[in-house]
Amino acid sequence: MVEDWLAEFDAPISASALRDAQATALVEFVRRYAAAVATFVEARRRGDHELVVVDLRTGAPQAPVHPIRPTERVGILFVRAGAMPLVAMLREDFPDTEKQLLVPVGCPAFICIDDRPWAEALLTWTPAELINRMLMWFLRAARGELHDARQPLEPILLGSQLSFIVARSILATDAAEDLIAEHDLERGTILRVKPLTEIQGITKGSEPICIATYRVQPERMQRLRHAPATLAELAEMLHARGIDICADLTSRFAKWLADGELAAWRLNARFAVIVEMPITNPLGEHQQGVDLRAFLATQSAGDIAVAMGVAFNTNPQHGSSVGYAKRIGQPLVDRSALHAICVQSAEVHLEFERDLATRLAGRAEPDTRRVVLIGAGAIGSHLADCLIREGRFRWTIVDDDRLLPHNLARHVARIDQTCRHKAAILADYLNMSLAGGDDVAQPVSASLFAPGKVGSEIATALDEADLLIDATASVRAARYLSDHAAEARRLSTFFNPSGKAAVLLAEPTGRALTLRDLEAQYLGFVLRSPRLANHLGEVPEVLAYTGACRAITNRIPQWRVSVLAGLAAGGVSEAVDRTEPAILIWTLTSNDEVTFDTVPVEPVSRYCAHGWHIAVDAGLASRIHEMRTARLPSETGGILFGLVDIPHKSIHVVHASPAPPDSEERSDSFLRGTDGIEELLEAADRTTAGQVRYVGEWHSHPPRTRAHPSPVDACQIDWLAGLLGMDSMPALLLIAADTGIALVFAHEPAQRLTS
């Protein structure tokens, strides 16, 4: 093989006769600087191709993994000026290793010494680098470290540059379908294969095609060394791997011919074979992933059936659109005819279906959980865009808003979609993001609170969902979802008012904590964290987009939306794969750096009194006990801040202040002072954008006493009732003692709920 290949070149020429600048530079380098590792042997020419032959001292150890010799004869082929040099092994029995190129029959082994695109490698290419890369290839071959087994096998070196783009769902059918191949009109070397049912009509550059797919079993896998150029060579290659393609095609074609007119399309289509091969490591162990190779015949499936003795041509004048009829009797395969049927080798690119999206995102299994996304605006659209590209979820999009021109500043929509419902726009966008034919998203262009038939449709979607994601930035919507009877786990994500931070609230599996609980703990954290003083309180820049008084929108650049929505999408992706709750905050600093806060999520104790529900998380209870312990044996206290929902009669206590400096703390009593209280209330209102307010008082009892209201406490309750009654709020008093905490609400001890 090697001698025949070399014989295709002219007689050896002198080094001074070389025309290629790279070839000349290589010989000069070997002679002047690389004598210790390489010896120039000869140069040859064939047309524009020039070959430099050297003996390379590989440095192979005594027991290499592959039989590499201490000295190997190597040919460096320069095919044209400025092109990538190709490295041929000029030994007939050179071992079949990884990192060799797939070449036509009759070529010697060509090794792959550089994974980089040549346009990039050329920027630093020198003869010294070429020699060094060859030496490194031999070193890795000797150690058995040539190939990352997760990668596909090496590409075809010579022959067709054809590329297939085809959906995995087509290949998975194990049978040829009625397909059509669309040629890229700019690059005729690209074929995009689709089911005929998905095509509106035959267009220029389209042709019928049918595909037979074969899978090589891992135990029969061998690395491809030569690219079959004919159907006969392809059959031999597959036979060595346990696949009898002739027998299969004989049966397949016979069935099509029996179908008559129904098979006219596929019998008259160009025929292709796609081979799916497992990727194996040097030890033959099966790795994750497969290598796909396509071989496109120059004839139609019917012509191949004739060559295989299954069919004969019919006269089109007989009125048959098939053009082929089944031959009676035992098929007689014409071997010479199979050798005459050329096949073009092609790379196969799988369409971006859910399975491929999943694997590219680094996950093993597709995530087909049903998700209802409420809110298809800036954060919702970008969040869904990120997650669908990971192969995540089957989506129902709920939003009654329409896309207006100013929304295009930070939305995945385009200008021609203006005035359409955002839910429909986003559903179409998601459906066009994954191939495969199955709709991955459906819109509900209505409000979450819609009545009647649409409301029933939304309720059904919520009940059937596995996950509910609130992206509305609406407190009302998040709380409505939190209270809904659906069993699905909830998440809520939103930007802060200035658009400089993103927040994610994720309930735990089982919903022991709800979005209401997480909202309260998030606001309590913001209230306690000086670094987040402006998180909710910073006044955003706004822009009026019409003359109406409420027609204003925040001024947030798209890059900031993309960054924060991407971070939130990553948080959602991680949260839904875990069972724990999460409160996450990403903040862009003035230097455009990202700070990240993970808020500790605490269990919640729930109380009920007078039809009201009060919640206190364990973290707050612990901080109150710490303040009590620090002042013992004296009593102490302060004011309580909480999140109040009057229509739902709900209070989440989020913060307790220490005693003001003018308070009177004694071993048998506590009188809370007023110094700094007004400033505390104003700060809480400003820091939480008015969401957290004064809800009552707390104080401690001395050691060895119960958390039970005393007569003095009853007087305080009366005072609180009068104060809070002006705001239609019952009085709340929290008492901390050795035995824990107790709540008194509107003169009645609150009952702790067990679940």
C-alpha positions, 0 to 999 in steps of 0.5 A: 500500500505504502509503495503503491501510494509513493509510486503515484509521486514523481521520482525524488527531487532535491530539497532545493527544488521544493516550491512550497515555502512550508516544505522548504522551511521544514527541510531547512529546520531538520537539517540545521536544528533537529538532527538529534530527532529527525533525518531528512530522507527525500522529497517528492512531488505530484502535481501541486502536492509536495512530500517531505520524507523524514526518519523521526526518532520517536523516543518510544519506550521498551514496552509501548501500548501501541507497537511504535518503533524507536524510529519511524519513517514519516511523510509530511504532505503539503497539498497547497500553499498555506494549507495544513500539512498532513502527516503520513506513516510510511510503514506498511504495518503501522498500528491502527491507533486512535487519532488517525484520519479516516482515509480512502482505501489505498492510502497509508495511515495519516495521524492527527497531530493537531485538534485546532482548526487550521486557520488558528493553528496557522497563526503559530505554525513553525517547522519546530512546532510541527516536529514537536507535535509529531513527537508528542503524538508518538509519546501519547501513543506509546502511553495509550493516551492518544484519544479522549474516548468521549470524542467521536472518531476522526473525520474523513481525510479525503473524499466527499465534504458532504454533511448530513443534518438529520434528527435522531428521531428519524434514525431511531425508527430503524426503518427508511421513511419518506424523507426529503433532503434540502441542499444548502443553496450556498453550500451544496455540500450540506443536506438537511433531511426532514420527513416529507410530511414536514415539507410544504412543497418541493423547492429548488435544491430538494431531492427525495432521499431514504435512509437505512440505519445500522447500529454496531454493537460495542463488542463488535466495534472496530475503529474505521481506518478506511472510508468505503468508496463503493457499496460493496466496500461498505458491505464488507466494512459492516460485515466485519462488525456483525452486520449483514447489510446485503441480507437486510437490504434484500428484505427491506427492498422486497417489502417496499416493492410489495407496497407498490405505489405506496413506496414510489417515493423511497424507491426513486429516492437517493439511498443513504446508509447511516452507521451508528458506532459506539465510542470505545476507549483503547481498551475497548470499553464502551464510553458515553456517546456514539459516532455517526457516519453517513454513506450516500449512494449515487443511485436510487434505492430502486437501482440498488434493488436491481443490482441486488437482484431484488427488482427489475426496471419497468417501462414507465409507459405502463402507467406505474409511478414506481418504475421498479417491480419485484423480481420473482424467485431467489435474488441474484446479487450482482457483486460487480454491480455493487462495486460499481455503486459509489458511496460518498462519505459524509459527516452526520450532525444530529438536529437539535432535539431534546436528547442532544440539548440534554447531552450538550448541557452536561446531563444524562437524561432529558427532563420532560417534566411539565412546567407552567411558566406564569409571566412571559416578559423579560425575565420569563422569556430569557429564563425559558430560552436558557432552559429549553436549550438544556432540553428542559421541560414541557411548557405551558406559558400563561400571560395576558400581556401583549408585546409593545415596541418598548418591550423589545429592548429586553425580550426574545421577541422580534419586531414583526411580533409586536402586538401579539400576545407574549405567551404565544410569542414565547411558546412559538419561540420554544417550539422553534428552539428544539427539533423533532416535530413535537410541540414543547410549549403551548400558550394560554394568553390570559391572566392567571386570575382569569374566570370562566373557561380560560380560568378552568384551563389554567387551573387544569394546567396548574393541577397537572404540572410538576413545577410552577414558575412565577416570573411575573414580578407580581407579589399578588401572583406569587402569593396566589400560586403559593396558596393554590391547591395544586401539588406542584413545587413552586419557584419564583424569580424576579429582578429587583426594581433597579434591574441590578439583581435577580432573585430566586425563591424555590420551595422544597420538594413536599412544600413544607415551606411555601413561596410566602414563607420564602418571601418573608425570609428573603425580605428579613435577610434584606432588612438585616443585611447592610450590603443590600440596603439599596437592593429594593430601595434604590429608585430605578431610572424610568422612561415614559413610553406613552403619554399615559400617567402609568405608561412608564418602564424601567431603563435596564439594558439588555446585557444586564437582563441577559446576565441576570436571567442567565444566572437565575436560569442556572439557579432554577436548573440546579434547584429543580434537580434538588429537593431542598429549598433555596433563596438566591440573590445575584447582584451586579456591582458598580464594577459589573462584578457579580456578588452572590448571596445564599440565604439560609432557609429556616423551618417555620412555626405556624400559629393561628388565632382569631382566624389569622395565621402567624408564621415565625421562622426558626432563625428569627426565634433563635435571634430573639433568644440570643438577645434575651440571653445577652441581657439576662437576668434582666428582661429585654425586648423590642419591636416586631417587623412583619409581612402582612396580607390583610385579605388573607389574614396572614402575618409572617414575622421577619425581624425583631429589633433589640431594645432601644437605648432608652429602654428600662430593663429590670429583672422583673420588668421591661419598659421599651424605649422610643429612641431610634424607633421612628428611624427603624420604621422608616429604614424598614419601609425604605429597605423593603420598598414598603413591604415590611411594616411594624406588626407588634412588640416582643419582650422576654421573661426572666429565667424559670418563668413560662412564656405566658402573658402576665397582667402587665402583658395584658395591659401592653396588649390593650395598648397595642390593640388601640395602636394597631386598631387604627390600621385595622390590624389586631395586636401581636405580642411575642414572649420569649422565655426558657420554654421557648416563645409564645404569641398573644394575638388580639388578647388570645394566646395563639395556637401553634399548628402541628402541620 
